[in-house]
C-alpha cells in the first residue's frame, strides 16, 4: 500500500505543479489573466471525459497497464514544458497532463484496493484521499521554492525535478504486483453513464452537487489566480509564497478531515461551507488592505471549509444511492466538481478584462455566497431526510446482522448435532448446551437493540420474524 500511495503522491504533485509558475509564464509570454485561467481550465476540461471513459473501461484494459501509460503521458507533458518556447506548447502540455491524470484517477483507487488486505480497505481509501490532496498542494510548493531560491532556469529546472519524481513513481509501480483478473473473469464493457436516481435527485443537486461545485470553484481560483494575486495585489516578490499558500489550502484541508468534531455530517457540511465562504471573503479583504497576513488567515479558514465540505459531500454521494447506482452518482459528483474548476475561473478571467482582479474576485464571491445561503437553508430539509435515512439504514443493518447471526448459529448447531451422533459423549453434550445458551444470549441482545428502534412498525416486523424463525429452535 505504501508504494502505491507514493505513486499517487507523485502523480498528484504533477497535476498542479504549474500553479506557482503562472506569474512567470504571464511575464514571459505576456499572458493576460484570462489566458492564464484558460491554461488552468483546459486541464480540467480534458480530465473529466478521460476520467469517465477510463473509469468505466480501465478494468477491462488492465489497471496496471493504464497506470503505466498515464505516468508516461505525464512524463511526456513534463518534457513538453521543459522544451516549450511558444504558448501553444504550454496548452498542449496541459492537455496531456489532463489526459494523464484523468486516466490515473480513473484506475488508481481500484488498483490500490487490490494491493490492500480486506481489513485495511477503509484506511486505504482515507489515506488515498488525503495523499491526493496533499500532493495537489505539495506540487506548487516545490515549484515555488525551487524558483525562488535556486535562481537557475526558472521555467525549466522545476520540471526536471518533477521528471525525477515521476520516474520514481514509475519504478515503484513496476515493483508492485499486477493483481489482474484472468481473461475469463474480466468484466464486459461497462456503459459510460451519468445519472442521479429520482428519489435522491433533489438532495444530490442541492446538498452534494452545489457544495462540491463551490469548493472546486473557490479552490480553482486559488490555483489559477492567487499566484498573480499575491504578486500584483499583495505586492510580495517571494514566488514561493503562492506555492506554500496552495499547500496550506489543500494540505490543511486534508488534515482537517481527521478532526473528529462535529461528527454529524449535516452539521459538518454547514460549518464547512460557511468556513469556505468566510475564508474567500478574508482573501478578498486581504487584497483591499494588501495584507499578506490576512491572506494566510483567509487561506487557512478556506482550507478548513474545503476539507470538511469535500469529505461530507463525497461520503453522501457514496452513501445515499443503492450500490448498483453508486458509480453513476459518483460520476455526477465529479462532473459537478470539475465544472467548478472550469467555468468560474474562466469567468473571473473574462471579468479581469474589464475590472481589477480584486473586484472580479468580489463578484465571484457574491455568486458563491448565494450558493452558500441556499445550501444552509436547504440543510434544514435535508437534515430531516437524513435523520430518517440513518434510522432506516441502521434498522436494515441490524436486521441483516440478525439474519447472519441466525445462519451462523444454524451451521454451528448442525455441526454439533453431527458430532453428537458420532461421539455421543458427555463433553460434546455439555458443549452443545453451552453454545445454545450463548446463541440464545445473542438473540436476546439483538432483540433488545431492536426494541430501541423508533420505527415501531419495523421493530414489530423484526420481532415477528424472530418469533417465527427462532421461537421453536431455541
C-alpha positions as CSV (number, residue, x, y, z in Angstrom):
1,X,0.0,0.0,0.0
2,X,2.8,2.4,0.9
3,X,4.4,2.1,-2.6
4,X,1.1,2.7,-4.4
5,X,0.5,5.8,-2.1
6,X,3.9,7.1,-3.2
7,X,2.8,6.7,-6.9
8,X,-0.4,8.6,-6.1
9,X,1.5,11.4,-4.3
10,X,3.9,11.9,-7.2
11,X,1.2,12.0,-9.8
12,X,-0.9,14.4,-7.7
13,X,2.1,16.7,-7.4
14,X,2.5,16.8,-11.2
15,X,-1.2,17.6,-11.7
16,X,-0.9,21.1,-10.1
17,X,2.9,21.7,-10.4
18,X,2.4,24.6,-12.8
19,X,0.3,26.8,-10.5
20,X,3.2,28.6,-8.8
21,X,4.7,29.3,-12.3
22,X,1.7,31.1,-13.7
23,X,3.1,34.6,-12.9
24,X,6.4,33.7,-14.7
25,X,4.6,32.4,-17.7
26,X,2.4,35.5,-17.7
27,X,5.6,37.7,-17.8
28,X,7.5,35.6,-20.3
29,X,4.7,35.1,-22.8
30,X,2.7,38.3,-21.9
31,X,-0.4,36.3,-20.9
32,X,-3.5,38.0,-19.6
33,X,-5.4,36.8,-16.5
34,X,-8.0,35.3,-19.0
35,X,-5.3,33.3,-20.8
36,X,-3.8,32.1,-17.5
37,X,-7.2,30.9,-16.3
38,X,-7.8,29.1,-19.7
39,X,-4.4,27.5,-19.3
40,X,-5.6,26.2,-15.9
41,X,-9.1,25.3,-17.0
42,X,-8.2,23.3,-20.2
43,X,-6.6,20.7,-17.9
44,X,-9.9,20.1,-16.1
45,X,-11.9,20.2,-19.4
46,X,-9.8,17.3,-20.7
47,X,-9.5,15.5,-17.4
48,X,-13.2,14.9,-16.9
49,X,-14.1,13.0,-20.1
50,X,-10.9,11.0,-19.7
51,X,-11.8,10.1,-16.2
52,X,-15.3,8.9,-17.2
53,X,-14.0,6.8,-20.1
54,X,-11.1,5.2,-18.3
55,X,-13.0,4.8,-15.1
56,X,-15.6,2.7,-17.0
57,X,-13.1,0.7,-19.1
58,X,-9.9,0.6,-17.0
59,X,-10.5,-2.8,-15.5
60,X,-11.0,-4.4,-18.9
61,X,-7.9,-2.8,-20.3
62,X,-5.8,-3.8,-17.2
63,X,-5.4,-1.4,-14.3
64,X,-1.6,-1.5,-14.1
65,X,-1.2,-1.0,-17.8
66,X,-3.5,2.1,-17.7
67,X,-1.5,3.5,-14.7
68,X,1.8,2.9,-16.6
69,X,0.5,4.7,-19.7
70,X,-0.8,7.6,-17.6
71,X,2.6,8.1,-15.9
72,X,4.3,8.0,-19.3
73,X,1.9,10.6,-20.7
74,X,2.6,12.8,-17.6
75,X,6.3,12.4,-18.3
76,X,5.7,13.5,-21.9
77,X,3.8,16.5,-20.6
78,X,6.7,17.4,-18.4
79,X,9.2,17.1,-21.2
80,X,7.0,19.4,-23.3
81,X,7.0,22.0,-20.6
82,X,10.8,21.7,-20.4
83,X,11.2,22.2,-24.2
84,X,8.4,24.8,-24.6
85,X,9.2,28.0,-26.5
86,X,5.7,29.0,-27.5
87,X,2.3,29.5,-25.8
88,X,0.6,26.6,-27.8
89,X,3.2,24.2,-26.3
90,X,2.0,25.2,-22.8
91,X,-1.6,24.4,-23.7
92,X,-0.6,21.1,-25.3
93,X,1.4,20.1,-22.2
94,X,-1.6,21.0,-20.0
95,X,-3.9,18.9,-22.2
96,X,-1.5,15.9,-21.9
97,X,-1.5,16.4,-18.2
98,X,-5.3,16.4,-18.1
99,X,-5.3,13.1,-20.1
100,X,-2.6,11.6,-17.8
101,X,-4.3,12.5,-14.5
102,X,-7.8,11.7,-15.7
103,X,-6.6,8.2,-16.7
104,X,-4.7,7.8,-13.5
105,X,-7.6,8.9,-11.3
106,X,-10.0,6.5,-13.0
107,X,-7.9,3.5,-12.1
108,X,-5.6,4.3,-9.2
109,X,-8.2,3.7,-6.4
110,X,-9.2,0.4,-7.8
111,X,-5.6,-0.7,-8.1
112,X,-4.7,0.5,-4.6
113,X,-7.6,-1.6,-3.2
114,X,-6.2,-4.7,-5.0
115,X,-2.9,-4.1,-3.1
116,X,-4.7,-3.8,0.2
117,X,-5.9,-6.5,2.6
118,X,-9.7,-6.5,3.3
119,X,-9.3,-5.3,6.9
120,X,-7.4,-2.2,5.8
121,X,-9.7,-1.1,2.9
122,X,-11.3,1.8,4.8
123,X,-7.9,3.0,5.9
124,X,-6.5,2.8,2.3
125,X,-9.5,4.8,1.0
126,X,-9.0,7.5,3.6
127,X,-5.2,7.7,3.1
128,X,-5.6,7.8,-0.7
129,X,-7.9,10.8,-0.5
130,X,-5.5,12.6,1.9
131,X,-2.5,11.7,-0.2
132,X,-4.1,13.2,-3.4
133,X,-5.0,16.4,-1.6
134,X,-1.5,16.8,0.0
135,X,0.0,16.1,-3.4
136,X,-2.1,18.8,-5.1
137,X,-0.6,21.3,-2.5
138,X,2.9,19.9,-2.4
139,X,3.5,20.2,-6.2
140,X,3.1,24.1,-6.3
141,X,5.0,24.4,-3.1
142,X,8.0,22.5,-4.5
143,X,7.9,24.5,-7.8
144,X,7.7,27.8,-5.9
145,X,10.6,27.0,-3.6
146,X,12.8,25.9,-6.5
147,X,12.1,29.1,-8.5
148,X,12.5,31.4,-5.5
149,X,15.8,30.0,-4.1
150,X,17.7,28.2,-6.9
151,X,17.7,31.1,-9.4
152,X,18.5,28.9,-12.4
153,X,16.3,28.3,-15.5
154,X,13.1,29.1,-13.5
155,X,10.8,27.8,-16.3
156,X,12.7,24.6,-16.8
157,X,14.5,23.5,-13.6
158,X,11.3,22.8,-11.6
159,X,10.2,20.4,-14.3
160,X,13.5,18.5,-14.2
161,X,12.8,17.8,-10.5
162,X,9.2,16.8,-11.4
163,X,10.6,14.4,-14.1
164,X,12.7,12.7,-11.4
165,X,9.6,12.4,-9.2
166,X,7.5,10.9,-12.0
167,X,10.3,8.4,-12.9
168,X,10.4,7.3,-9.2
169,X,6.7,6.7,-9.3
170,X,7.1,4.6,-12.5
171,X,9.8,2.5,-10.7
172,X,7.5,1.9,-7.6
173,X,4.6,1.0,-9.9
174,X,6.7,-1.7,-11.7
175,X,7.7,-3.2,-8.4
176,X,4.0,-3.7,-7.4
177,X,2.3,-7.0,-8.5
178,X,-0.4,-6.8,-11.2
179,X,-3.3,-8.4,-9.3
180,X,-5.2,-8.5,-12.6
181,X,-8.2,-10.8,-13.1
182,X,-7.8,-13.7,-15.5
183,X,-9.0,-13.1,-19.1
184,X,-12.2,-15.1,-18.4
185,X,-13.0,-13.1,-15.4
186,X,-12.6,-9.7,-16.9
187,X,-15.8,-7.7,-16.9
188,X,-17.7,-7.0,-20.0
189,X,-17.5,-3.5,-21.4
190,X,-19.1,-1.1,-19.0
191,X,-21.6,1.5,-20.2
192,X,-20.3,5.0,-19.5
193,X,-23.2,6.9,-17.9
194,X,-24.2,9.7,-15.7
195,X,-27.4,9.9,-13.7
196,X,-28.9,10.6,-10.3
197,X,-31.8,8.4,-9.1
198,X,-35.1,10.3,-8.8
199,X,-35.5,9.6,-5.1
200,X,-32.3,11.4,-4.2
201,X,-32.1,13.9,-7.1
202,X,-33.2,17.0,-5.2
203,X,-30.9,16.2,-2.3
204,X,-28.0,15.4,-4.5
205,X,-28.0,18.7,-6.5
206,X,-28.8,20.9,-3.5
207,X,-26.7,19.3,-0.8
208,X,-23.9,17.4,-2.7
209,X,-23.5,18.9,-6.2
210,X,-23.7,22.6,-5.3
211,X,-21.3,22.4,-2.3
212,X,-18.6,20.5,-4.2
213,X,-19.0,22.8,-7.1
214,X,-18.4,25.7,-4.7
215,X,-15.3,24.0,-3.2
216,X,-13.7,23.5,-6.6
217,X,-14.7,27.0,-7.7
218,X,-13.0,28.8,-4.9
219,X,-10.0,26.4,-4.8
220,X,-9.7,26.7,-8.6
221,X,-9.4,30.5,-8.2
222,X,-6.6,29.9,-5.7
223,X,-4.8,27.6,-8.1
224,X,-5.1,29.8,-11.2
225,X,-5.1,33.4,-9.9
226,X,-3.7,33.5,-6.3
227,X,-0.1,33.4,-7.6
228,X,-0.8,36.5,-9.7
229,X,-2.9,37.9,-6.8
230,X,0.0,37.5,-4.3
231,X,2.4,39.2,-6.7
232,X,0.3,42.0,-8.2
233,X,-2.2,42.8,-5.4
234,X,-0.4,41.8,-2.1
235,X,2.9,43.0,-3.7
236,X,5.1,40.2,-2.5
237,X,8.1,39.4,-4.6
238,X,8.6,36.0,-3.0
239,X,7.5,33.4,-5.6
240,X,7.5,30.6,-3.1
241,X,4.6,32.2,-1.1
242,X,1.9,31.2,-3.7
243,X,3.1,27.6,-3.6
244,X,3.1,27.5,0.2
245,X,-0.4,29.1,0.2
246,X,-1.7,26.3,-2.1
247,X,0.0,23.7,0.2
248,X,-1.8,25.2,3.2
249,X,-5.1,25.2,1.4
250,X,-5.0,21.6,0.3
251,X,-2.7,20.1,2.9
252,X,-4.6,21.8,5.7
253,X,-7.9,20.7,4.2
254,X,-6.7,17.1,4.1
255,X,-5.5,17.1,7.7
256,X,-8.8,18.8,8.9
257,X,-10.7,15.7,7.6
258,X,-9.2,13.8,10.6
259,X,-10.6,16.4,13.1
260,X,-13.4,14.5,14.9
261,X,-15.7,17.4,15.6
262,X,-18.5,17.9,14.5
263,X,-19.5,14.2,13.9
264,X,-22.9,14.9,12.4
265,X,-22.4,15.1,8.6
266,X,-25.1,17.7,8.1
267,X,-23.6,20.0,10.8
268,X,-20.1,19.4,9.4
269,X,-21.2,20.3,5.9
270,X,-22.9,23.5,7.1
271,X,-19.9,24.6,9.1
272,X,-17.6,23.6,6.2
273,X,-19.3,25.6,3.5
274,X,-19.6,28.6,5.9
275,X,-15.9,28.5,6.6
276,X,-15.3,28.2,2.9
277,X,-17.3,31.4,2.2
278,X,-15.7,33.3,5.2
279,X,-12.2,32.3,4.0
280,X,-12.8,33.5,0.5
281,X,-14.0,36.9,1.8
282,X,-11.0,37.3,4.0
283,X,-8.8,36.6,1.0
284,X,-10.6,39.4,-0.9
285,X,-10.2,41.8,2.0
286,X,-6.5,41.0,2.2
287,X,-6.3,42.4,-1.4
288,X,-8.1,45.6,-0.3
289,X,-5.6,46.1,2.5
290,X,-2.6,44.5,0.8
291,X,-2.1,42.3,3.9
292,X,-0.1,39.1,3.5
293,X,-1.0,38.0,7.0
294,X,-4.8,38.3,6.2
295,X,-4.2,36.3,3.0
296,X,-2.6,33.4,5.1
297,X,-5.6,33.5,7.5
298,X,-8.1,33.5,4.7
299,X,-6.4,30.5,3.0
300,X,-6.4,28.6,6.3
301,X,-10.1,29.3,7.0
302,X,-10.9,28.2,3.4
303,X,-8.8,25.1,3.9
304,X,-11.0,24.0,6.9
305,X,-14.1,24.6,4.9
306,X,-12.9,22.9,1.8
307,X,-11.7,19.9,3.7
308,X,-14.9,19.3,5.5
309,X,-17.2,20.1,2.6
310,X,-15.3,17.7,0.3
311,X,-15.3,15.0,2.9
312,X,-19.0,15.1,3.6
313,X,-20.2,15.6,0.1
314,X,-18.2,12.6,-1.2
315,X,-19.4,10.5,1.8
316,X,-23.1,11.4,1.0
317,X,-22.6,10.7,-2.7
318,X,-21.3,7.2,-1.9
319,X,-23.8,6.6,0.9
320,X,-27.2,7.7,-0.4
321,X,-27.6,5.7,-3.6
322,X,-28.0,2.0,-3.9
323,X,-24.8,0.0,-4.7
324,X,-25.8,-0.5,-8.3
325,X,-26.5,3.2,-8.7
326,X,-23.3,4.4,-7.0
327,X,-20.9,4.6,-10.0
328,X,-23.3,6.9,-11.9
329,X,-23.8,9.1,-8.9
330,X,-20.0,9.4,-8.2
331,X,-19.5,10.3,-11.9
332,X,-22.1,13.1,-11.5
333,X,-20.3,14.2,-8.3
334,X,-17.0,14.6,-10.2
335,X,-18.9,16.3,-13.1
336,X,-20.1,19.0,-10.6
337,X,-16.7,19.3,-9.0
338,X,-14.7,19.8,-12.2
339,X,-17.3,22.1,-13.6
340,X,-16.3,24.4,-10.7
341,X,-12.7,24.1,-12.0
342,X,-13.7,25.2,-15.5
343,X,-16.5,27.8,-15.7
344,X,-16.0,30.2,-12.7
345,X,-12.2,30.7,-13.0
346,X,-12.5,31.4,-16.7
347,X,-15.4,33.8,-15.9
348,X,-13.2,35.7,-13.5
349,X,-10.5,35.8,-16.2
350,X,-13.1,37.4,-18.5
351,X,-14.1,39.9,-15.8
352,X,-10.4,40.9,-15.3
353,X,-10.6,42.3,-18.9
354,X,-13.0,44.9,-17.6
355,X,-12.3,45.2,-13.9
356,X,-9.4,44.8,-11.4
357,X,-8.5,41.3,-10.2
358,X,-9.7,42.1,-6.7
359,X,-13.1,43.4,-7.8
360,X,-13.5,40.4,-10.1
361,X,-13.0,38.2,-7.0
362,X,-15.6,40.2,-5.2
363,X,-18.2,39.4,-7.9
364,X,-17.3,35.7,-7.8
365,X,-17.6,35.7,-4.0
366,X,-21.1,37.2,-4.3
367,X,-22.1,34.4,-6.6
368,X,-20.6,31.8,-4.2
369,X,-22.3,33.5,-1.2
370,X,-25.7,33.0,-2.9
371,X,-25.0,29.3,-3.2
372,X,-23.9,29.1,0.4
373,X,-27.0,30.7,1.6
374,X,-29.2,28.4,-0.4
375,X,-27.3,25.3,0.9
376,X,-27.6,26.5,4.5
377,X,-31.4,26.9,4.0
378,X,-31.8,23.6,2.3
379,X,-29.8,21.9,5.1
380,X,-33.0,22.1,7.3
381,X,-34.9,20.0,4.8
382,X,-32.0,17.6,4.2
383,X,-31.4,17.1,7.9
384,X,-35.0,15.7,8.3
385,X,-34.5,13.4,5.4
386,X,-31.0,12.2,6.6
387,X,-32.3,11.5,10.1
388,X,-34.9,9.2,8.8
389,X,-32.5,7.7,6.3
390,X,-29.9,6.9,9.0
391,X,-32.5,5.2,11.2
392,X,-33.8,3.1,8.3
393,X,-30.3,2.2,7.3
394,X,-29.5,1.3,10.9
395,X,-32.6,-0.9,11.1
396,X,-31.7,-2.7,7.8
397,X,-28.2,-3.3,9.1
398,X,-29.5,-4.7,12.4
399,X,-31.9,-7.0,10.5
400,X,-29.1,-8.2,8.3
401,X,-26.8,-8.8,11.3
402,X,-29.7,-10.7,13.0
403,X,-30.2,-12.9,9.9
404,X,-26.4,-13.5,9.6
405,X,-26.3,-14.5,13.3
406,X,-29.1,-16.9,12.8
407,X,-27.5,-18.5,9.8
408,X,-24.2,-18.9,11.5
409,X,-25.9,-20.5,14.6
410,X,-27.8,-22.9,12.4
411,X,-24.5,-24.1,10.8
412,X,-22.8,-24.3,14.2
413,X,-25.6,-26.4,15.7
414,X,-25.8,-28.7,12.7
415,X,-22.1,-29.4,13.2
416,X,-22.6,-30.1,16.9
417,X,-25.5,-32.4,16.2
418,X,-23.4,-34.4,13.8
419,X,-20.7,-34.6,16.5
420,X,-23.3,-35.9,19.0
421,X,-24.4,-38.6,16.5
422,X,-20.8,-39.7,16.1
423,X,-19.4,-39.4,19.6
424,X,-22.4,-39.1,22.0
425,X,-20.0,-38.1,24.7
426,X,-21.0,-36.0,27.8
427,X,-18.4,-33.3,26.9
428,X,-20.0,-32.8,23.5
429,X,-23.4,-32.6,25.0
430,X,-22.1,-30.0,27.5
431,X,-20.7,-28.0,24.7
432,X,-24.0,-28.1,22.8
433,X,-25.8,-26.8,25.9
434,X,-23.2,-24.0,26.3
435,X,-23.4,-23.0,22.6
436,X,-27.2,-23.0,22.8
437,X,-27.0,-20.7,25.8
438,X,-24.6,-18.3,24.0
439,X,-26.8,-18.3,20.9
440,X,-29.9,-17.5,23.0
441,X,-28.0,-14.7,24.7
442,X,-27.0,-13.2,21.3
443,X,-30.7,-13.3,20.2
444,X,-31.8,-11.6,23.3
445,X,-29.2,-8.9,22.9
446,X,-30.2,-8.3,19.3
447,X,-33.9,-8.2,20.2
448,X,-33.0,-5.7,22.9
449,X,-31.5,-3.4,20.3
450,X,-34.5,-3.8,18.0
451,X,-36.9,-2.7,20.7
452,X,-35.0,0.7,20.9
453,X,-35.7,1.5,17.3
454,X,-38.0,4.4,16.9
455,X,-39.7,2.9,13.8
456,X,-42.2,0.7,15.8
457,X,-43.6,-0.9,12.7
458,X,-40.1,-2.2,11.7
459,X,-39.4,-3.3,15.2
460,X,-42.7,-5.3,15.3
461,X,-41.9,-6.9,12.0
462,X,-38.5,-7.9,13.3
463,X,-39.9,-9.3,16.5
464,X,-42.5,-11.4,14.4
465,X,-39.7,-12.6,12.2
466,X,-37.6,-13.6,15.2
467,X,-40.5,-15.4,16.8
468,X,-41.4,-17.4,13.7
469,X,-37.9,-18.4,12.9
470,X,-36.3,-18.8,16.3
471,X,-39.1,-19.4,18.8
472,X,-39.2,-23.2,18.3
473,X,-35.5,-23.8,17.9
474,X,-34.1,-22.2,21.0
